[in-house]
Amino acid sequence: MAPDLYRSRRWAVRSDPRTAVRTAVVWDVLDTLLAELATASGRAVLDVVDLGGGTGGFAVPIACLGHRVTVVDPSPDALAALQRRAAEAGLADTLRGVQGDAATLGELVPTAGADLVLCHGVLEYVDDPVPAARAALAALRPGGLVSVLVAQRLGAVLARALSGRFTEAQRLLDDPDARGAESDPLPRRFDEPALRELLEAEGARIRLAHGVRLFADLLPGALVDGDPEAAQALLALERAAGDHVVHRELARLAAQLHLVAELPVRAD
């Protein structure tokens, strides 16, 4: 969707993930990737695996575009909700959910069978991100892409400091896994160099990396709720700052890091 089409919509319509400030920047990338993959493969219908896809926040809109989507998630409740959403949207034939996780992905989806694998909010929680990344890449066809979205260290440091939680902020800064406290719900957070190294070590080639939610999580909702112009200005700022060609350091302060990697086609 062209960026100017967002101007006619209200960002607060949470049912459309392409219009919400917190997700629109990721959708900008995914929409482009899906179009590129369809053109490169010569197939209008792509095979997509959404690892940890839950209730289908990404899977349902992708399936609505006509692609085949398999959601792999450990939660039976989430998969039940996904099934209901698929039925309501008339997607029963193109969207399916299977119970499992990164450790069992190879048993649940065909090896080298997917054009795109989504791995959003997964690597922070798994016991070991290395085999999880390996499993996601193993599900890709040569030339396929993996979209990885993770919580980022410095964004969490900034958020904690601005809310007055200074001790947690310093611990996040110094802890090898970027945890703010023993009770921190996230076992780990990432910095861009570490995530790049993780995927490149498994043979992937990085296509792009950008920050997500640099400002949206730090601002009071009252600044944009009910004000479409302010919301669109904030969204434009998020887009510009996430991968600014000059000020790349801004991306390191975002709440999340979105990285896309390609599984290269091997020369025979």
C-alpha positions as CSV (number, residue, x, y, z in Angstrom):
1,M,0.0,0.0,0.0
2,A,1.4,3.4,-0.9
3,P,2.2,5.6,2.1
4,D,-0.1,8.4,1.0
5,L,-3.1,6.0,1.3
6,Y,-2.6,6.0,5.1
7,R,-3.6,9.6,5.3
8,S,-7.3,8.8,4.8
9,R,-7.3,6.3,7.7
10,R,-7.1,6.7,11.5
11,W,-4.1,5.1,13.1
12,A,-6.2,4.1,16.1
13,V,-8.2,1.5,14.1
14,R,-6.3,-1.4,15.7
15,S,-8.1,-4.0,13.6
16,D,-6.1,-3.0,10.6
17,P,-2.4,-3.6,11.4
18,R,-1.3,-1.6,8.4
19,T,-2.6,1.6,9.9
20,A,-1.3,1.2,13.5
21,V,1.8,3.2,14.3
22,R,3.3,0.2,16.2
23,T,2.9,-2.2,13.3
24,A,2.7,-0.2,10.1
25,V,6.5,0.1,9.6
26,V,6.8,-3.7,9.7
27,W,3.9,-4.0,7.2
28,D,5.7,-1.6,4.9
29,V,8.5,-4.1,4.6
30,L,6.3,-7.3,4.5
31,D,4.1,-5.9,1.7
32,T,7.2,-5.2,-0.4
33,L,8.8,-8.6,0.4
34,L,5.7,-10.5,-0.6
35,A,5.4,-8.6,-3.9
36,E,9.1,-9.2,-4.6
37,L,8.9,-12.9,-3.8
38,A,5.9,-13.4,-6.0
39,T,7.6,-11.7,-8.9
40,A,10.9,-13.6,-8.4
41,S,9.2,-17.0,-8.1
42,G,6.6,-16.4,-10.8
43,R,3.9,-17.6,-8.4
44,A,1.1,-15.5,-7.2
45,V,0.5,-17.8,-4.2
46,L,3.4,-18.0,-1.8
47,D,4.0,-20.4,1.1
48,V,4.5,-18.6,4.4
49,V,5.3,-20.0,7.8
50,D,4.6,-17.9,10.9
51,L,6.6,-19.2,13.8
52,G,5.1,-18.2,17.0
53,G,2.2,-16.5,15.1
54,G,-0.3,-16.8,17.9
55,T,-3.8,-15.7,17.0
56,G,-2.8,-14.6,13.5
57,G,-2.0,-10.9,13.7
58,F,0.3,-11.2,10.7
59,A,-0.9,-14.5,9.3
60,V,-4.5,-13.5,8.7
61,P,-3.8,-10.4,6.6
62,I,-1.2,-12.3,4.6
63,A,-3.7,-15.1,4.0
64,C,-6.2,-12.5,2.9
65,L,-3.8,-11.6,0.1
66,G,-4.2,-15.1,-1.2
67,H,-1.1,-16.8,0.2
68,R,-0.9,-20.1,2.0
69,V,0.0,-19.6,5.7
70,T,1.0,-22.1,8.4
71,V,1.1,-20.8,11.9
72,V,3.2,-22.8,14.3
73,D,2.6,-21.9,18.0
74,P,2.8,-23.7,21.3
75,S,-0.5,-22.3,22.7
76,P,-3.6,-24.3,22.0
77,D,-5.7,-21.3,23.1
78,A,-4.0,-19.1,20.6
79,L,-4.5,-21.6,17.8
80,A,-8.2,-22.0,18.7
81,A,-8.6,-18.2,18.3
82,L,-6.7,-18.4,15.0
83,Q,-9.0,-21.1,13.8
84,R,-12.0,-18.9,14.6
85,R,-10.5,-15.9,12.8
86,A,-9.7,-18.0,9.8
87,A,-13.2,-19.4,9.6
88,E,-14.8,-15.9,10.0
89,A,-12.5,-14.6,7.2
90,G,-13.2,-17.5,4.9
91,L,-9.6,-18.6,5.0
92,A,-10.0,-22.2,6.2
93,D,-8.4,-23.5,3.0
94,T,-5.4,-21.3,3.1
95,L,-4.6,-20.7,6.8
96,R,-3.9,-23.5,9.2
97,G,-2.4,-23.7,12.7
98,V,-0.3,-26.4,14.1
99,Q,0.9,-26.8,17.7
100,G,4.6,-26.7,18.2
101,D,7.6,-24.4,18.5
102,A,11.0,-23.8,17.0
103,A,12.4,-27.0,18.4
104,T,9.8,-29.1,16.5
105,L,9.5,-26.9,13.4
106,G,11.3,-29.4,11.2
107,E,8.7,-32.0,12.1
108,L,5.7,-29.7,11.3
109,V,6.5,-28.0,8.1
110,P,8.4,-29.3,5.0
111,T,12.1,-28.6,4.8
112,A,12.9,-26.0,2.2
113,G,9.2,-25.5,1.5
114,A,8.5,-21.9,2.5
115,D,9.1,-18.7,0.6
116,L,8.8,-16.5,3.7
117,V,9.2,-17.4,7.4
118,L,8.1,-15.0,10.0
119,C,10.0,-15.2,13.3
120,H,8.5,-12.4,15.3
121,G,8.9,-12.3,19.1
122,V,10.3,-15.8,19.2
123,L,14.1,-15.6,19.7
124,E,13.7,-13.7,22.9
125,Y,11.9,-16.6,24.5
126,V,13.5,-19.8,23.2
127,D,15.9,-21.8,25.3
128,D,18.6,-21.3,22.7
129,P,18.2,-18.9,19.7
130,V,20.8,-20.6,17.6
131,P,18.8,-23.8,16.8
132,A,15.7,-21.7,16.5
133,A,17.3,-19.5,13.9
134,R,18.6,-22.7,12.2
135,A,15.1,-24.2,12.1
136,A,13.6,-21.1,10.6
137,L,16.1,-21.0,7.9
138,A,15.8,-24.7,7.2
139,A,12.2,-24.2,6.4
140,L,13.1,-21.8,3.5
141,R,13.4,-22.5,-0.1
142,P,16.7,-21.2,-1.6
143,G,16.1,-17.5,-2.3
144,G,13.5,-17.4,0.5
145,L,13.4,-14.8,3.2
146,V,13.1,-14.8,7.0
147,S,11.6,-11.8,8.8
148,V,12.9,-11.6,12.3
149,L,11.5,-9.1,14.9
150,V,13.1,-9.0,18.3
151,A,13.1,-6.8,21.4
152,Q,16.1,-4.5,21.4
153,R,18.4,-3.7,24.3
154,L,18.9,0.1,24.0
155,G,15.2,0.8,23.4
156,A,14.4,-0.9,26.7
157,V,17.2,1.0,28.5
158,L,15.8,4.3,27.2
159,A,12.2,3.4,28.2
160,R,13.2,2.3,31.7
161,A,15.3,5.5,32.3
162,L,12.6,7.8,31.1
163,S,10.1,6.2,33.5
164,G,12.5,6.6,36.4
165,R,13.5,2.9,36.7
166,F,17.2,3.7,36.7
167,T,18.5,0.6,38.4
168,E,16.7,-1.6,35.8
169,A,18.0,0.6,33.0
170,Q,21.6,0.1,34.1
171,R,21.1,-3.6,34.5
172,L,19.7,-3.8,31.0
173,L,22.7,-2.0,29.7
174,D,25.2,-4.3,31.4
175,D,23.5,-7.7,31.5
176,P,24.8,-10.0,28.7
177,D,21.2,-11.0,27.9
178,A,19.8,-7.5,28.5
179,R,17.5,-8.4,31.3
180,G,16.3,-5.6,33.6
181,A,15.4,-7.7,36.7
182,E,15.0,-11.3,37.8
183,S,11.3,-10.9,37.2
184,D,11.8,-9.6,33.7
185,P,9.4,-11.5,31.4
186,L,11.9,-11.5,28.5
187,P,14.8,-14.0,28.9
188,R,16.9,-11.9,26.5
189,R,17.0,-8.9,24.2
190,F,19.2,-8.3,21.2
191,D,21.6,-5.8,19.7
192,E,21.8,-5.6,16.0
193,P,25.4,-6.9,15.7
194,A,24.5,-10.0,17.7
195,L,21.4,-10.7,15.7
196,R,23.3,-10.3,12.4
197,E,26.0,-12.6,13.6
198,L,23.4,-15.2,14.6
199,L,21.8,-15.4,11.2
200,E,25.0,-15.0,9.1
201,A,26.6,-17.9,11.0
202,E,23.7,-20.0,9.7
203,G,24.4,-19.0,6.1
204,A,21.9,-16.2,5.7
205,R,22.6,-13.0,4.0
206,I,21.2,-9.8,5.6
207,R,18.9,-7.9,3.3
208,L,17.8,-5.1,5.6
209,A,17.6,-4.0,9.2
210,H,15.6,-1.2,10.8
211,G,14.3,0.0,14.1
212,V,10.6,-0.3,15.0
213,R,8.7,1.8,17.6
214,L,11.4,4.3,18.3
215,F,8.9,7.0,19.5
216,A,5.5,5.3,19.7
217,D,6.2,3.5,23.0
218,L,7.6,6.6,24.7
219,L,4.8,9.0,24.0
220,P,1.5,9.3,25.9
221,G,-1.4,8.1,23.7
222,A,-3.2,11.4,24.2
223,L,-0.8,13.1,21.8
224,V,-2.1,11.2,18.8
225,D,-5.4,9.6,19.8
226,G,-8.2,11.3,18.0
227,D,-5.8,13.4,16.0
228,P,-5.2,11.7,12.6
229,E,-2.8,14.4,11.4
230,A,-0.6,14.0,14.5
231,A,-0.8,10.2,14.1
232,Q,0.3,10.4,10.5
233,A,3.2,12.7,11.4
234,L,4.3,10.3,14.0
235,L,4.1,7.4,11.6
236,A,6.2,9.4,9.0
237,L,8.8,10.1,11.7
238,E,8.9,6.4,12.7
239,R,9.4,5.4,9.1
240,A,12.2,8.0,8.6
241,A,14.1,7.3,11.8
242,G,13.9,3.5,11.6
243,D,16.5,3.2,8.8
244,H,17.7,6.8,8.3
245,V,20.5,6.8,5.8
246,V,22.6,9.3,7.8
247,H,21.6,8.8,11.4
248,R,21.7,5.0,11.6
249,E,22.3,5.3,15.4
250,L,18.6,6.1,15.9
251,A,17.5,2.6,14.9
252,R,19.5,1.2,17.9
253,L,17.2,3.1,20.3
254,A,14.0,1.6,19.0
255,A,12.0,-0.8,21.1
256,Q,12.3,-3.5,18.4
257,L,14.7,-4.5,15.7
258,H,13.3,-5.8,12.4
259,L,15.8,-7.7,10.3
260,V,15.2,-9.5,7.0
261,A,17.7,-12.2,5.8
262,E,17.8,-14.2,2.6
263,L,18.8,-17.8,2.2
264,P,21.1,-17.6,-0.8
265,V,20.6,-19.9,-3.9
266,R,23.6,-22.2,-3.9
267,A,25.5,-22.5,-7.2
268,D,25.8,-26.1,-8.3
